[in-house]
Amino acid sequence: MRGLEIAESYFREYGVPMIEQKFSDYKSRIAAGLVGEGSQCYGFDDEISRDHDWGPEFCLWLNRQDYVAIGTKLVDELARLPVDFDGIGTRKVTEWGKRRVGVFEIKEFYKRFIGCDHVPATLKEWRYIPETALAAATNGKVFSDPLGEFSSFREGLKCFYPEDVRLKKIASRCMSIAQLGQYNFLRCSRRNEFVAVQYIEAQFSAQTISLIFLLNRQYTPFYKWMHRAMKGLPILGEVVYKLLGDIATSYGTGKKSRLIGETCAVIIDEFRRENLSDSPSGFFLDHAPIIQSRIQDTELRNADVRME
């Protein structure tokens, strides 16, 4: 089983009875699941993942009132649960992996990721939350949420960026992709600036993946998983996954440049299909201002197209 399945099985076998026996008055108020940082929460864990911050544990989420009333007691009872489950062994926690599981107050849990204790209410609030943070706050699985407060917050985030913010980010990614892949890749190659070329290739892939996630209205996860996660996206996910994989594993500036061109072409075709841009140009730079012009908010529409 993958880590997410193990965590849920562990909760069903030990967490549920503990709550029913020790906190019967609150059993209809405690949410449980596994959400946040780590490959386990994305369902991407494997044998290599098991060496740190992985194992049969879960999160419990309470509103502020309930957290004050029973939070400390819940922590104590969790510590008494069996540490070995189905022969898996104890979770090996690193310094940077602390507080990924355990007992949390709902708003404080989300605040760790998005910087505020509420679903963003303004374009400015939405703009400055990193995609990876929103991905971590909405991944994983909620095993139980009888009160619904944790899930309500979660669904508010999963509704994705407001359309104006999405368009602003798409326009900005167009600028970056044009500068990186369509302009500077060959120029730096001709100058034998090999470190710059490698940086450009990596950044081109990162910006392109972010753009594909934006087209799919999904948040881009942590860099280690973003290429893998993109493959399952319905809009260009598998196509661009293969193209970027080919770029990474091919040799020769000419071949890489051709693959970069193919990648840009299929995305620009998608722009036209979705009526995001009607430009006949094959250069990403020409599509950015057209996409930005579709933003309704005047201040955001007039902001620097390169900045997001």
N, C-alpha and C positions, 0 to 999 in steps of 0.2 A: 504494500500500500504506500501511497504518497503521504507526505507529512500531514497534509490537511485532513485526509481521511483518518489517519492515526489519531490526530488531535480530537476529531469528533468522536471517534470510538472511545477514546480515553474519557472524554467528557460524559458520554452516555453511561459508561460503566462505573465511573467513580464520582464525577462532578454532580450528576443528577441526584444520586442517592444522598450525597453529602448535603446538598441544598435542601432536599425534602426532609431530611432528618434534623439538621441543625438550624435551618432558616425557613421553616415551613410558612411563617407569616409573610415571607418575602419571595417565595418561589414564583409568584406570578408577576414579579417586578424586576427580576434579574435577567439581563441579556447575556448570552454567551456565544463565543465564536473564536475565530482566529483571523485577525486583520492586521496589516501593518508591514513592517520591514522583514526581509528575508525571503529566500526562494520558496520556502514552505508555504508562504501566504499566496504566492502566485501559481502554485502547482508545478513549479519547475525544478523542484528538488530531486536529487538523485543520490547515489552512494557517496559521491564526493561531498555533498552538502552536509553529511551527517557528522562531520568532525567538529562543528561548533554551532551553537545557537539553533539547535534542531532537536526535536523530540516530542514526546507525548505530553504537551501542556496546552493550555488554552487561556483565553481572556474572559473575564467577567466584567460587565459594564453596569453601572448604577447611576441614577440621577443624583444630584447633589444631596438632597435630603436623605436618601437611603445610604449613600456613601458615608455620610457623617454618622449615621446610626449603626451601621454594621460593617463598614469597610475594613476596619482593623481586625474584627473577628473573622471575616471572610479570608483575609490574608493568612491568619493563623491556621484556619481549617484547611486551606489549600496546601499549606506546608506539611500537613499531616497525611496527605494522600500518598499512595504508593509511588515511588520514584521510578520503579521498573514496570514497564507495561509490555506484555507480549514479547518479552525477551529483548526489548529495544535498549534498555538501559537508561541511565540518568542523562538528562539534557546537559550538555557541556556549554556553560554560559561564559562568554567572553566579556571583557570590560565594556565593549561597544554594543553588546547584545543584551545588556540589562534592561529590564522594564519592557521587553517585547511581549511578555505574557504576565498574567496575574490579575489583580483587581484594579479597576480604573473608574474614575468619575467620567461620565460620558463627554461632557464639554471639554474637560481637560485632556482627554484622550485625543480628541480631534484637534485641539489647539496645538498639540505637539507637532502635528503635521502641517496644518494650514495657517498657523499663527493667529487664529481668532477662535473664539468659542461659540461661533454661530455660522450658519451657512452664509457665505458672502452675499451682501445685499447691494453692492454697488459695482460698477465696472472696474473702478480702481482697486477694490478689494480682490476681485477675481483676477485682474491682470498680474498681480504681484505674487500669486501663489504658484510655485513651480509645478510643472506638469507631473514630475516624479512624486512630489509630495501628495498631490491629489490621487495619483495612482495607488500609492501606499495606503491612503486613507479609505479607499473604496475597493480594495482587492479582497482576497480570502473568502470567507464564508461565515455567515451568522447562523449558528446552530439553533438558537432559541432566543426569542425576544417578545415575551408575552405582553409587555407594556408598550412596546413599539417606539420608544423614544430614541434609542440608538439607531434603529432602522430609518426613522424619519429623517434624522440628520444625514445619514448615509445616502438616502435616496435624493436628498436635496443636492448633494455633491455630484451624484451620478448623473444628474440631469445635464451635466456638462456646462462648459463655459457659455455665457450669453453669446448670441450670434455675433454681435459687434466685436466682442473680444476674440472669438474664433477667427473672424475675418482678418482682424488686425494681426493675429499670430500667423495666419496663412500668408498674408502679404509680406510680413517680415521674413518668413522662411524662404519665400521666393527670392528676396534680395540676397540672402546668405547663400543659397544654392547657386544663384547666378554668379556671384563673386567667387565662390569656392571652386565649383566644378566646371562652369562654362567659361571662366575667364582666367583664374590664377593657376589652375592645375597645369595647363600646358606651358604657361609663361615661366613658372618656377621650375618645371622639368627642363626647359631649354637652358635655364641658367644653372642647372645641376645643383639646385637647392633641395637636396634630397630630404632633409628633415622637414622643410616646409611642405614638400610634396606629400609626405606621409601624414603630416598634420591636416593638410587640406583634404586628403582622401577620407580620413577618419571623421572630420567635421562635416564633410559633404554627406557622408552616410548618416551621421547623427541628425543633421537638419532635415534630410530627406525622410528619415523614419518618423521624426516629429510631425512632419507635414502629412504623412500618410495617416498617422493617428488622428490628426486634426480633421482630415477629410472624413474619417470614420466616426468622429465625435467620441473618441476614446482618449484617455490620458496615457501619455508615454511613460512606461515604467523605468526603473533604474537602468542605467546604461548597460549593465551586464546582461539584461534580459530583453532589451527593447527590440533587437533584431529578431530574436526567437518569437517574441510575442506578436510582432507585426504579421507573421506568416498566417495567422488565423483571422486576420481582418478581412471583411468581405470586399471592401473597395481597394483594389490594387495590392492587397497585402501579400499574397503569394507571389505575384508577378515581381514586385519590387524586392521582396525577400530574396528571390533568386538572382536578380540583377546585382544587388549589392553584394551578395555572396560571391558572384562571379568576379566583380571588381576586386574584392579582397583577395581572391585566390589566383587571379590571373597575373601574368608577367608582361611587362612592356608598356611603356607610356601610351603608345598608339592604341593598343587593345583596351586599356583602361579608359582612355578618352572616349572611344567609341561606345563603350558600355555606359559611361556617364551620359553621353548623348542620348542613348536609348532610354535610359531611366528618366531623363528630363522630358523626352518626347511623350512617353506614355502618361506622365502626370499632367502635362499640358493638354493632352487630349481629354483627360478627365475634367480639367477646368472647363473646357468648352462644353463637355457633355452636361455638366452641372450648372452651366450658365454663370460660372464664377468670373469668366473672362471671355471676351469675344475677339481678342487680338489674334491675328494670324501668325504672330511671331513665334519662333522657336526658342527665343531667349527669355528666360525667367524674369529678367529685369523689367521687361515690357508688360508683364502681367501683374506685377506687384501693385502699381498705382491704380489699375482698373479694379482689382479686388478690394483695395482699400477704399475706393470711391463708393463702394456699396455699403459702407458703414453708416448707420443712421445717426449716431451720436456725433455732433459737430466737433467737439474737442478731440475725440479719439480719431475721427476721420482726418483732422488736420495735423495730427501728430506725425513725427518723423517716421516714414514707412520702414526705415531700417531698424527701429528700436522696438523690441518686444522680448 
